[in-house]
Amino acid sequence: MAVIFSPLYPAPLEALDYPFTHARILHSGVWLAGGTVTASTTDADYFASGPTNILTYERWKPASVPATWEYDDGDDTTADCFCIGAHTAGTTGATATFEIWTGAAWVEIGETAPADNMPIMLLLGEPVTFSKWRIAIDVICEIGVAKAGLAMQMTRPIYGGVEPTHLNRMTEFRQNTSETGEFLGSTKQRVGLMTSHTWQHIDADWVRETWRPFQVATEGVPFFIAWRPETFAEVVLMNPTQFNPPSNMGIRNLMTVGFSGRGHGYD
């Protein structure tokens, strides 16, 4: 399961801006940045700082377990969304535990033992305040991206017309054939996930105040998205290739917005 909900901070409906049938997006305009990283141990061929950037090939991998990867913001901050991407926890059978520092102790806010390497998004029913957060793992695995912050909440849910990203697997092969036409196998060159999302009936003021900063923040910077977390536990680390020009619907003060892009492939 790629979307997990914190048992410690559940989701009271009256405390939410929008229910979890609405998409949650964690992007560089809202996630924590500029803090310091400490890892309990790091393999010599990997980087403790790897998960703080967007280069999925720069990863953290501990040299021994149990191990922790810790992010210190330097001051009290708030978040309601914690994400891991480009990881191999599913392949190695690792359990990832999310914890926050309350000022006196580490408190567990969620745990998952993923069945595959789909990105993980931990959602809280309300923001929590902390100065540090960390990921603890019990089996050696790699983590390429780790982010936390206040997720952007779409003001409308979507369902019809959505292309579930993890089902749209785009794999490119190089076919090997002999001179006499014999099939000699093939080589997998690259794997990606393709998708597009469109939202209608979005308030124009919200588009100007929230959507445009999202567009600017994600120019060349991937983001995490769970398009309907309450219903489908599907999370994508998305690299947008095109934003649909926001357009007036001609219905009151409402607009249509959307994007298409390529998700980080995983096995």
C-alpha positions as CSV (number, residue, x, y, z in Angstrom):
1,M,0.0,0.0,0.0
2,A,1.6,3.3,-1.1
3,V,-0.9,5.6,0.7
4,I,-0.9,5.2,4.5
5,F,-2.8,7.1,7.1
6,S,-1.3,7.9,10.5
7,P,-3.0,5.9,13.3
8,L,-1.7,8.5,15.8
9,Y,-3.1,11.5,13.9
10,P,-6.3,10.1,12.2
11,A,-8.4,12.1,9.8
12,P,-11.4,13.8,11.6
13,L,-13.6,15.0,8.7
14,E,-14.4,18.3,10.5
15,A,-10.7,19.1,10.7
16,L,-9.9,18.7,7.1
17,D,-10.0,21.4,4.5
18,Y,-11.0,18.8,1.9
19,P,-11.6,15.0,2.4
20,F,-9.2,12.3,1.2
21,T,-11.3,11.8,-2.0
22,H,-9.5,14.9,-3.2
23,A,-5.9,14.7,-4.5
24,R,-3.0,15.5,-2.3
25,I,0.2,16.9,-3.9
26,L,3.5,17.5,-2.2
27,H,5.7,19.7,-4.3
28,S,8.8,21.9,-3.9
29,G,6.7,25.0,-3.1
30,V,5.3,23.4,0.1
31,W,7.8,20.8,1.2
32,L,10.6,21.4,3.8
33,A,14.0,22.4,2.4
34,G,17.3,23.8,3.6
35,G,17.6,21.6,6.7
36,T,20.4,19.3,7.7
37,V,20.5,15.5,7.3
38,T,22.0,12.9,9.5
39,A,22.1,9.2,8.8
40,S,23.0,6.6,11.4
41,T,25.2,4.8,8.8
42,T,25.7,5.1,5.0
43,D,27.1,2.7,2.5
44,A,30.4,4.0,1.0
45,D,28.8,4.1,-2.5
46,Y,25.8,6.1,-1.5
47,F,24.9,9.6,-0.1
48,A,23.2,10.6,3.2
49,S,22.1,13.8,1.4
50,G,20.7,12.0,-1.6
51,P,17.0,12.0,-0.6
52,T,17.0,15.7,-0.1
53,N,17.4,16.5,-3.9
54,I,15.4,15.3,-6.9
55,L,18.0,13.2,-8.5
56,T,16.5,9.8,-8.0
57,Y,19.8,8.0,-8.8
58,E,21.5,9.8,-5.8
59,R,20.3,7.6,-3.0
60,W,20.9,6.8,0.7
61,K,21.6,3.2,1.6
62,P,22.7,2.2,5.1
63,A,25.7,0.0,5.7
64,S,23.9,-1.8,8.5
65,V,20.5,-2.0,10.1
66,P,18.6,-1.0,12.1
67,A,19.2,2.4,10.5
68,T,17.7,5.9,10.5
69,W,17.7,8.8,8.1
70,E,17.0,12.1,9.8
71,Y,16.0,15.5,8.6
72,D,16.5,18.5,11.0
73,D,14.7,21.7,10.0
74,G,16.5,23.7,12.6
75,D,13.3,25.1,14.1
76,D,9.8,24.1,14.8
77,T,7.8,23.5,11.6
78,T,4.5,21.8,10.6
79,A,3.6,19.1,8.1
80,D,0.7,16.8,7.3
81,C,2.4,14.7,4.5
82,F,5.5,12.6,4.5
83,C,6.8,10.9,1.3
84,I,9.4,8.5,0.1
85,G,10.2,7.8,-3.5
86,A,12.7,5.9,-5.7
87,H,13.1,3.3,-2.9
88,T,13.7,-0.4,-2.9
89,A,11.9,-1.3,0.4
90,G,9.5,-3.5,-1.5
91,T,12.3,-5.5,-3.2
92,T,14.3,-6.1,0.0
93,G,11.3,-6.5,2.3
94,A,12.1,-3.6,4.5
95,T,9.7,-1.9,7.0
96,A,9.8,1.9,7.0
97,T,8.8,3.7,10.2
98,F,8.1,7.5,10.2
99,E,8.9,9.4,13.4
100,I,8.9,13.0,14.5
101,W,10.8,14.7,17.3
102,T,8.5,16.4,19.8
103,G,11.2,18.1,21.7
104,A,11.5,15.3,24.3
105,A,11.2,12.1,22.4
106,W,10.8,10.4,19.0
107,V,7.2,9.6,18.3
108,E,6.1,7.1,15.7
109,I,3.4,8.5,13.3
110,G,3.2,5.7,10.7
111,E,4.7,2.5,9.5
112,T,4.6,0.4,6.3
113,A,6.1,-2.7,4.8
114,P,5.4,-2.1,1.1
115,A,4.8,-5.0,-1.3
116,D,6.5,-3.1,-4.1
117,N,8.6,0.0,-4.8
118,M,5.7,2.4,-5.5
119,P,6.3,5.8,-3.8
120,I,5.0,6.0,-0.2
121,M,2.8,8.9,1.1
122,L,1.9,9.1,4.8
123,L,-1.1,11.4,5.4
124,L,-2.1,12.9,8.7
125,G,-5.6,14.1,9.5
126,E,-4.1,17.4,10.8
127,P,-0.7,19.1,10.7
128,V,1.8,18.2,13.4
129,T,4.5,20.4,14.8
130,F,8.1,19.1,15.1
131,S,11.7,20.2,14.6
132,K,13.0,16.9,13.2
133,W,11.6,13.9,11.4
134,R,13.2,10.6,10.4
135,I,12.7,7.3,8.6
136,A,13.8,4.1,10.4
137,I,14.3,0.9,8.5
138,D,15.0,-2.7,9.6
139,V,16.3,-4.2,6.4
140,I,18.9,-2.6,4.1
141,C,17.3,-0.8,1.2
142,E,17.8,2.4,-0.9
143,I,15.9,5.6,-0.6
144,G,16.2,8.2,-3.4
145,V,13.8,11.0,-2.4
146,A,12.3,11.8,1.1
147,K,10.1,14.9,1.6
148,A,7.7,16.3,4.2
149,G,5.4,19.4,4.2
150,L,1.9,20.7,4.0
151,A,0.3,19.0,1.0
152,M,-1.5,21.0,-1.6
153,Q,-5.2,19.9,-1.5
154,M,-7.2,19.9,-4.7
155,T,-10.6,21.6,-4.2
156,R,-12.5,19.1,-6.4
157,P,-12.2,15.3,-6.6
158,I,-11.7,13.5,-9.9
159,Y,-12.6,10.1,-11.2
160,G,-14.0,9.8,-14.7
161,G,-11.3,10.1,-17.4
162,V,-8.4,9.6,-15.0
163,E,-5.6,7.4,-16.3
164,P,-4.3,5.5,-13.2
165,T,-0.6,6.2,-13.5
166,H,0.7,3.0,-12.1
167,L,-1.3,1.0,-14.7
168,N,0.1,3.1,-17.6
169,R,3.5,1.4,-17.6
170,M,5.5,2.5,-20.6
171,T,8.5,0.2,-21.2
172,E,10.9,0.6,-24.1
173,F,12.8,-2.4,-25.4
174,R,15.5,-3.0,-27.9
175,Q,14.7,-6.2,-29.8
176,N,17.5,-8.6,-30.9
177,T,16.9,-10.6,-34.0
178,S,19.3,-12.8,-36.0
179,E,20.0,-12.4,-39.7
180,T,17.6,-15.3,-40.4
181,G,14.9,-13.8,-38.3
182,E,15.4,-15.8,-35.1
183,F,14.3,-14.0,-31.9
184,L,17.3,-13.6,-29.7
185,G,15.7,-11.8,-26.8
186,S,15.3,-8.2,-25.9
187,T,16.9,-5.5,-23.7
188,K,14.8,-3.3,-21.5
189,Q,16.0,0.3,-22.1
190,R,13.8,2.4,-19.8
191,V,10.6,2.2,-17.8
192,G,8.2,5.1,-17.1
193,L,4.7,5.7,-16.1
194,M,2.5,8.1,-18.2
195,T,-0.6,10.0,-17.1
196,S,-2.7,13.1,-17.3
197,H,-5.0,14.7,-14.8
198,T,-7.7,17.3,-15.4
199,W,-9.8,19.1,-12.8
200,Q,-13.0,21.1,-13.6
201,H,-15.1,23.6,-11.7
202,I,-12.1,25.0,-9.8
203,D,-12.5,28.5,-8.3
204,A,-10.6,31.1,-10.3
205,D,-9.2,32.8,-7.2
206,W,-7.8,29.5,-6.0
207,V,-6.2,28.9,-9.4
208,R,-4.4,32.2,-9.2
209,E,-3.4,31.9,-5.6
210,T,-2.5,28.2,-5.4
211,W,-2.3,26.5,-8.8
212,R,0.0,29.0,-10.5
213,P,2.6,28.8,-7.7
214,F,2.4,25.0,-8.0
215,Q,3.1,25.3,-11.8
216,V,6.1,27.6,-11.1
217,A,7.5,25.4,-8.3
218,T,7.4,22.2,-10.5
219,E,9.1,23.6,-13.5
220,G,11.8,21.0,-13.8
221,V,11.1,19.6,-10.3
222,P,9.1,16.4,-9.8
223,F,6.3,16.2,-7.2
224,F,4.4,13.5,-5.3
225,I,0.7,13.0,-6.0
226,A,-2.0,10.7,-4.7
227,W,-5.0,11.4,-6.9
228,R,-7.7,9.9,-4.7
229,P,-6.0,8.6,-1.5
230,E,-9.1,7.5,0.4
231,T,-10.2,5.1,-2.5
232,F,-6.9,4.1,-4.2
233,A,-3.6,3.7,-2.6
234,E,-1.7,4.9,-5.6
235,V,1.2,7.4,-5.3
236,V,3.4,8.7,-8.1
237,L,6.6,10.7,-8.2
238,M,5.6,12.8,-11.2
239,N,7.8,14.8,-13.5
240,P,5.3,17.1,-15.4
241,T,5.9,17.5,-19.1
242,Q,3.0,19.9,-19.8
243,F,0.5,22.0,-17.9
244,N,-2.8,22.6,-19.6
245,P,-3.5,26.3,-19.8
246,P,-6.0,27.2,-17.2
247,S,-9.2,28.1,-19.0
248,N,-12.5,29.8,-18.0
249,M,-15.4,27.4,-18.1
250,G,-18.0,30.2,-18.6
251,I,-19.8,29.0,-15.5
252,R,-19.6,31.6,-12.8
253,N,-16.0,32.1,-11.7
254,L,-14.8,28.6,-12.4
255,M,-11.8,27.2,-14.4
256,T,-10.3,24.0,-15.7
257,V,-6.7,23.0,-14.9
258,G,-4.6,20.0,-15.4
259,F,-1.2,18.5,-16.4
260,S,0.4,15.5,-18.1
261,G,3.7,13.9,-17.3
262,R,5.9,10.9,-16.7
263,G,6.1,9.1,-13.4
264,H,9.2,7.5,-12.0
265,G,9.2,3.8,-13.0
266,Y,9.5,1.0,-10.5
267,D,9.4,-2.8,-10.5
